[in-house]
Amino acid sequence: MAADSEEVETAAKPRRHQPPFVDSLVGLPGWEQETLRRGIDFVTYRRIADALGLVDVAALESLLAAHHPTRDTDLLWKVEDARVWSHGG
C-alpha cells in the first residue's frame, strides 16, 4: 500500500520533460534553506530533481556543476545557504 501512496504523490507533482535551464532552478534556494534547517549538508542530484519537478537528472547535474563547480562533489551536491545562491553563476 505504501507504493500506491508514493505513486499518487509522484503523479501529483508536475514533472518537466524538457532539459533543465537556469530558470528551472528558481525553487532551489528555498529548498536548500529548508534542507539545511533539517541538518542535511549533501544531497543526491535525484533528490534535487524530484524537489524541482525535473526529469533529466544528468542534465540537471551538468547545469548545477557549470554554475557552481565548487559545490559539485561528483556524486553529491553540497547544500549551502540559499541567501548566497544566485542562478547567474
N, C-alpha and C positions, 0 to 999 in steps of 0.2 A: 504493500500500500504506500510506503514511503516513496517508491519510484513513481507512482502515479501523481503524487502531490508535487514532486520535483518536475515532472513533465509539464504539469499545468502551470507551475511557476515559470519555467523556462519559456513555454509557449506564450505566456502573457507579456514577456519582455519583447519590445521591438528590437529586431536584430538587423543591422545594416550589412548588406551583402556586397557593397562596393568597398574597394580598398580604403582604409582609414586615411584621412587627411588631417592636417593640423587642427582644422575647425572641429573635427570629431572628438578632440581631446578636451573640449571646453569643460566637461564634468570632472576631469582628472584632479584638479587642485582640491576641490571639496571632498572627493572620495579619499584622496591621500590624507587630508586633515583628519577625517573620521578614522581612517586606518591607523594613523599614528596615535590617536586617542585610545585605541584599543591595545596599544603596545606592540604593534606589528612594524618591523623595520624593513622587511624584504617580502616581496610577493612574486608570484609567477605571472608571466605575461597573459596566460589564460585567465587568471583572476581579474586582471585589468580589463581584458577584452569583454568578459562577462559583465563586469560592472558598467562598462560603457555601451554595452549592447552591440559589440562588434563581432564579426565572424572570423576575419582573416588575422589570426594571431601572429603569423610570421611577418606580415606587412606592418602590423602594429609595433612589433618588436623593432623592426628596421626604422620606423618613423621615430619612435622614442629614442633609440640609440643615436640617430642622426641629430636630434635636437638637444639631447642631454647625454653625451657619451660617458660622462663620469658616473652616471647612475646605472649604467648597464653593466651587469656582472656576468654576462653570457647566459646564465641560467635564470637569474632573478633580477628584479627591478628594485633598486634601493628607494624606499619611500622617504620623502623629505617634506619639510614644512611647506604647505601649499602657498603660503604667502610669498615665498621666494621663487615660485614656479611661474614661468611665462612661456607660452607656446610660440614665442618669437625666436627662441634659440638661445 
